[in-house]
Amino acid sequence: MKKTSAYNAIEEHLLSKKGSFRDFPFGPDAPVYKVCNKMFAIMNEDNGIPRLNLKCDPDDAEILRSIFKAVKPGYHMNKQHWNSVYLDGSIPEGAVCQMIDDSYNLVVKGLKRSERENLLS
C-alpha cells in the first residue's frame, strides 16, 4: 500500500490511542490496529484508495453513510457494526479521526473490566 502523508497522519492517530498497536494477521498489506488484542481498525486498499474499516454504533453508521459518499458498509465485516471509510480526500481529517476515536472507544467499552482498568492505569 502506498503511504501518503494523509495515510501517515491517520496511522499516527490510530497508534496514538492508549494501548493500541499494529498487527499483520492478514498479511503485510492489511495492517490491523488493536487494543487488548481486539481489532478497532483495519487498513487496506481498494483500487489504489486506502480503505479504513472502523467499528461504529449502528445508528451512527447509517448517519455517516448518509453524510459522506466515501463511507460505505464495512467491507468483509458485519455491515451493521462496521463502516469502510475510503480515504480519497473527500472526508475532513478531523472527521476521520473522530470516527477512529469512536471505534476505539466502542472496543474499549466492550473489554473486560480488568482490561479497561489496566488501560487507564
HELIX and SHEET records of a PDB file:
HELIX    1   1 SER A    5  SER A   16  1                                  12    
HELIX    2   2 PRO A   58  ILE A   67  1                                  10    
HELIX    3   3 GLU A   93  LYS A  109  1                                  17    
HELIX    4   4 ARG A  113  LEU A  120  1                                   8    
SHEET    1   A 6 SER A  20  ASP A  23  0                                        
SHEET    2   A 6 VAL A  32  VAL A  35 -1                                        
SHEET    3   A 6 LYS A  38  ASP A  46 -1                                        
SHEET    4   A 6 ILE A  49  LYS A  55 -1                                        
SHEET    5   A 6 TRP A  82  TYR A  86 -1                                        
SHEET    6   A 6 VAL A  71  PRO A  73 -1                                        
END                                                                             
